Amino acid sequence: MSSIDEAEIVSKLKGNTLRTYWALLSSEDGVVGVRELQRELGFSSPALAAYHLNKLVDFNLAVNERGDYRLVREVKVGVLKQYIKLGSFLFPRHVLYASMFTTFFLFILIRFDEVSFYSVYALVVSFLATLVSWFETIKVWQQKP
């Protein structure tokens, strides 16, 4: 196995190979088979799925264990820098901020009992923060491989 530095991985991990890496990352146990990957990503043949999986093996990101490919190393490249992995689920980091601001906005909305400069200011600022956070979350989600 050749030693490939992270800069080279960043430059070569794109397109269908990045989609293949995403599928490995988001699989429950970090293991995926060739035919399973072909069906999941809609590749035209198992050979194409194997080609992209073997590229990941060449990058030292996966190993081939009797036909199944297992993820051995995680790298944050491109849009993946914006994601957090929780179990087998990958979600944008902005979800945490959006959830926090949404909770804060709902709290202020529920507790809004008198109209004053400070209560209106808190309501407007928390609403805008919620809006911007969810906008950024959706924007990052749409960029996933």
C-alpha positions in Angstrom: 0.0 0.0 0.0 1.4 3.3 -1.0 1.5 6.2 1.4 -0.6 9.1 0.2 -0.7 12.4 2.0 -3.9 14.2 2.8 -3.3 17.0 0.2 -3.2 14.4 -2.6 -6.4 12.7 -1.2 -8.2 16.1 -1.2 -7.2 16.7 -4.8 -8.3 13.3 -6.0 -11.3 12.5 -3.9 -14.2 14.0 -6.0 -17.1 13.0 -8.2 -18.2 9.4 -8.0 -15.2 8.5 -5.8 -16.4 11.1 -3.2 -20.0 9.7 -3.5 -18.5 6.2 -2.8 -16.6 7.5 0.2 -19.8 9.2 1.4 -21.7 5.8 1.1 -18.9 4.1 3.1 -19.1 6.9 5.8 -22.8 6.7 6.1 -23.1 2.9 6.2 -24.1 1.5 9.5 -20.9 -0.5 10.2 -18.5 1.2 7.7 -18.7 -1.9 5.4 -20.2 -2.0 2.0 -20.2 -4.5 -0.8 -19.8 -3.9 -4.5 -23.3 -4.8 -5.6 -24.8 -2.9 -2.6 -22.9 0.2 -3.6 -23.9 -0.2 -7.3 -27.5 -0.3 -6.3 -27.2 2.6 -3.8 -25.4 5.0 -6.1 -27.0 3.8 -9.4 -23.8 2.8 -11.1 -24.2 1.1 -14.5 -22.1 -2.0 -13.5 -20.5 -3.6 -10.4 -17.1 -3.1 -12.1 -17.6 0.7 -11.8 -18.5 0.4 -8.2 -15.4 -1.8 -7.6 -13.2 0.7 -9.4 -14.2 3.5 -7.1 -13.9 1.3 -4.0 -10.4 0.3 -5.2 -9.5 3.9 -5.5 -10.4 4.4 -1.8 -8.2 1.4 -1.0 -5.4 3.0 -3.0 -5.9 6.2 -0.8 -5.6 4.0 2.3 -9.2 5.0 3.3 -10.7 1.5 3.0 -9.6 -2.1 2.9 -11.0 -5.0 0.9 -12.0 -7.9 3.1 -13.2 -10.8 1.0 -15.2 -8.6 -1.4 -16.6 -6.3 1.3 -14.9 -2.9 1.7 -14.4 -1.5 5.2 -13.7 2.1 6.0 -10.4 2.4 8.0 -9.7 6.1 7.9 -11.8 9.2 7.8 -10.7 12.5 6.2 -12.6 15.8 6.0 -12.4 17.0 2.4 -14.5 19.6 0.6 -18.0 19.7 1.7 -17.4 16.9 4.3 -15.7 19.5 6.5 -19.2 20.9 7.1 -20.6 17.6 8.4 -20.6 15.8 11.8 -21.0 12.1 12.0 -23.3 10.7 14.7 -23.4 6.9 14.4 -24.1 6.2 10.8 -25.8 9.5 10.2 -24.0 12.5 8.7 -25.6 15.9 9.3 -24.5 19.5 8.7 -22.8 21.2 11.7 -25.2 24.1 11.3 -28.1 21.9 12.5 -26.8 22.3 16.1 -26.8 26.1 15.8 -30.2 26.2 14.0 -31.7 24.0 16.7 -30.3 26.2 19.5 -31.6 29.4 17.9 -35.0 27.8 17.1 -35.3 26.7 20.8 -34.3 30.2 21.9 -36.8 31.8 19.5 -39.6 29.6 20.7 -38.8 30.3 24.3 -38.9 34.1 23.7 -42.1 33.7 21.7 -43.8 31.7 24.5 -42.6 34.2 27.2 -43.6 37.3 25.1 -46.1 38.9 27.4 -45.3 42.6 27.3 -44.3 44.8 24.4 -41.1 46.7 25.1 -38.0 47.6 23.1 -36.0 44.7 24.6 -38.7 42.0 24.1 -39.2 43.0 20.5 -35.5 43.3 19.9 -34.9 39.8 21.4 -37.8 38.4 19.3 -36.5 39.9 16.0 -32.8 39.0 16.6 -33.7 35.4 17.6 -36.0 35.1 14.6 -33.2 36.3 12.2 -30.6 34.0 13.8 -33.0 31.1 13.4 -33.7 32.0 9.8 -30.0 32.4 8.9 -29.0 29.2 10.7 -31.6 27.1 8.9 -30.8 28.7 5.6 -27.1 27.8 6.0 -28.1 24.2 7.1 -30.2 23.7 4.0 -27.5 25.1 1.8 -24.9 22.7 3.1 -27.3 19.8 3.0 -27.9 20.4 -0.7 -24.1 20.3 -1.4 -23.8 16.7 0.0 -22.2 14.3 -2.5 
